[in-house]
């Protein structure tokens, strides 16, 4: 009986001690919770962890792209592949001044061409006997490596800045866009394999359509840098077909090519038809076709405006046919749906020519996009 | 169908005879491009053109 009473007393003491500890713990938590800055520090910690996970993925993708570029350079016989890859990764182009927009297109064109030339020269200095197809693969790899390295460095910059300044809002904004950037980086890295193998990508839709007309034309010429043109007759009309020179991975200079041809013909062209891949909105079907007006081209400016200017000068209507696809599909293997759409687009073009032009007219067809794996 | 099997794709090359429309499909190999001539048609001996190169799901939807 005495033992039982002693046990009950000790049990009651233990319960009281636990209760006291429990009370102190919750009081501390409550005090901490209402202390200024503690909550924010907790949020910053969790957000930073989330961003760091995304950043680690981007870093891995960037490293993988660098390794693939080095391997490609080694395979092609370069003596300094690591040095070249570092150069490509850190390459930059300074935007032209935009607060004074006069002549910005010419300045932009100059900067784009200079950048392309410089990268090409760098590759050719190291590999003077390189064939154009392999050179274009190295150029695309360099662009992908540069893009991934830039994404990685910018995310890292804002993460470190947010942590240094303890700025919840910088980190919150970064956290909201990091998943999209990771997705973009994954697409780029996947695209590198596709371009290295020389597989047509979704964006090759325009060149594929143009190649259907060009493949039966014997005499072709180059109207501008990395472009191919051919002239054929379609139901009494003169049809001039243009695309980038394949099967290299290039988009060519379609604007300059159209401008040169129309100026040479002194504006005697009744219609310009442009065909390109277009970014689909979420919910839209890959391979769906849409028709509209204007230059179908995802160019930074110089090429697209060249067509608009020459068309406006001679009052030539411009038709646009686009095939929808996601950003990832545009830069990775052409999906079957896009190939099937290309066959329908060929028929649509023939129909447009029949309905909107007369025999004897001259029509220009431009297949816009990267011509990787599509010759002419 | 699971998400992973939906995403698994295979790249194929389609060869076509422009004379008799005979077509044959095979896995893509490096060096293939449209419209490269790759062999002759078993029906009429005309050139077989690489007509298409695209990615299709490993398990096609029925």
Interface residues (C-beta under 8 A of the other chain):
Chain A: X197 X198 X199 X200 X208 X211 X215 X246 X247 X332 X333 X334 X335 X336 X338 X339 X373 X374 X375
Chain B: X9 X11 X28 X30 X31 X32 X33 X34 X35 X36 X49 X52 X53 X54 X55 X56
